[in-house]
Amino acid sequence: MDYVRWIEALDRSFDLFTQRIAQHLPNILGSILLVLIGWLLARLLRAAIILIIPIAAVTNILIVYPLVFAITSISIFFRPARVAALPRAA
């Protein structure tokens, strides 16, 4: 008789555990995906701007300065996203 109650209590605990996992898993995965998407987007934007710089330098050297500013601004965003996405294994 006690085994039946113990199994029922264990079943309720497992149901509660799976319910909590189901509630919090989207938040955890969403945070991880947001960091990875931000990291990827920053890398792609930086690469695109870096590819534009030689063309801009030939066309008009004054266009290069805003592009370098844009790269620096994106890098400020990129570094924390990279550290969050790829933590050091110390």
DABEL-V398931 format. One record per helix or strand of 3 or more residues. SS is the DSSP state (2 for helix, 1 for strand). FROM is the first residue (numbers start at 1). TO is the last residue. Records with the same first field share a line. If there is no record, write none. Layout:
# DABEL-V398931
SS->FROM-TO / FROM-TO
This chain:
# DABEL-V398931
2->2-59 / 62-85
